[in-house]
Amino acid sequence: MSRRLPITWDQLPLFATDEEIGEAVLGRERRGEFHGLATLHEREGMPKISLVWGGRYAPAVKAFLGGQYGLSTAVPLAPNGVEGNFHARGRTPEKSGPKVATEKDRPSGPLLVR
């Protein structure tokens, strides 16, 4: 009885099927689970199956998984869902809120002249 060795990342083709990637990621017994898991993570950046090549781009899948667990060298600009610093320092009540024009800023005459 010959026993086949499990597929590793180095043995994957550039565009691999979910079964092949699943075996490299989860092992031979759980390789069928990868398709469902990958579909769930596509919203977060998991590469989609290429209609032209018929598989997922394996280096991008590996980079995505590495980034999910902090192995990426890229530094995110802001965590997901946060778009700025909402805790400004040094704000005083005079500086916060909308500004209303003072009497000297307002014109004294009518605004519309016909």
C-alpha positions in Angstrom: 0.0 0.0 0.0 1.5 3.3 -1.1 0.7 6.3 1.0 0.7 9.7 -0.7 2.4 12.6 1.1 0.2 15.6 1.8 0.4 18.6 -0.5 2.5 21.5 0.8 2.5 25.2 -0.2 5.6 24.6 -2.3 3.9 21.9 -4.4 0.7 24.0 -5.2 0.3 25.3 -8.7 -0.1 29.1 -9.0 -3.9 28.7 -9.5 -5.0 25.9 -7.2 -8.4 24.3 -6.6 -10.0 24.6 -3.2 -9.3 20.9 -2.6 -5.6 21.4 -3.2 -5.4 24.5 -1.1 -7.5 22.9 1.6 -5.1 20.0 1.8 -2.1 22.3 2.2 -3.9 24.4 4.8 -6.1 22.0 6.8 -4.7 18.5 5.9 -6.0 15.7 3.8 -8.9 14.8 6.1 -10.4 18.3 6.3 -9.5 19.6 2.8 -13.2 19.6 1.8 -14.0 22.3 4.5 -11.7 24.9 2.8 -14.2 25.9 0.1 -16.9 27.0 2.6 -14.3 28.8 4.9 -12.7 30.6 1.9 -16.1 31.7 0.7 -16.9 33.2 4.1 -13.5 35.1 4.1 -13.8 36.5 0.6 -15.4 39.7 2.0 -12.3 40.2 4.1 -9.9 39.9 1.2 -9.5 36.1 0.5 -8.8 35.8 -3.2 -11.8 34.6 -5.3 -11.7 31.8 -7.7 -10.5 33.0 -11.1 -13.0 32.2 -13.8 -10.2 32.3 -16.4 -7.7 30.1 -14.5 -10.2 27.9 -12.6 -8.6 28.3 -9.1 -7.5 30.7 -6.4 -4.1 32.4 -6.8 -2.2 30.4 -4.2 0.5 33.0 -3.3 -2.3 35.5 -2.6 -4.2 33.0 -0.4 -1.0 32.4 1.6 -0.4 36.1 2.0 -4.1 36.6 3.1 -3.8 33.9 5.7 -0.4 35.3 6.9 -2.0 38.7 7.2 -4.9 37.4 9.2 -2.5 36.1 11.9 0.0 39.0 11.9 2.7 37.6 9.6 2.3 40.4 7.0 5.0 43.0 6.7 2.4 45.6 5.6 1.1 47.9 8.3 -2.6 48.7 8.1 -3.5 52.4 8.1 -6.4 51.9 10.5 -8.2 48.9 11.9 -11.3 47.8 10.0 -14.2 50.1 10.7 -12.2 53.0 12.0 -11.6 56.0 9.8 -9.9 58.6 11.9 -9.1 59.8 15.3 -12.3 60.7 17.1 -10.6 61.4 20.4 -9.0 64.7 19.7 -6.9 66.2 22.4 -7.1 69.7 23.6 -10.7 70.4 22.5 -12.4 73.2 24.5 -16.1 74.0 24.5 -15.3 77.2 22.5 -13.7 75.1 19.7 -16.3 72.4 19.5 -19.6 72.5 17.8 -20.9 74.7 15.0 -19.8 78.2 14.7 -22.4 81.0 14.6 -21.7 84.3 12.9 -21.5 87.3 15.3 -23.4 90.5 14.6 -20.4 92.2 13.1 -20.0 89.3 10.6 -23.6 89.6 9.4 -24.6 92.1 6.8 -26.8 94.9 8.1 -28.9 95.3 4.9 -31.3 92.9 3.2 -29.8 89.7 1.7 -31.8 89.7 -1.5 -32.4 92.8 -3.5 -34.8 92.8 -6.4 
